[in-house]
Amino acid sequence: MIKRVFHYKDDAGKKIKCKIMQRIGKNWKDIRHNLYHKCYKETRTFEENIKHHPSRIEENIWKWLLEYR
């Protein structure tokens, strides 16, 4: 695994890092929101919704997301 580190010489107050972390958090939240509303059906039971998880997401992670929501 390659670890990448970014250094900003102008970032004495860590404002740039803070903005980057905020954007990452917002993108993560938006992805979770879109996945939930795209794949979750209110007419299905909880177990049926777990079984109809998106193909690129593992079933246990999808179950966690549904329980979180």
Order of alpha helices (4+ residues) and beta strands (2+ residues): alpha-alpha-alpha
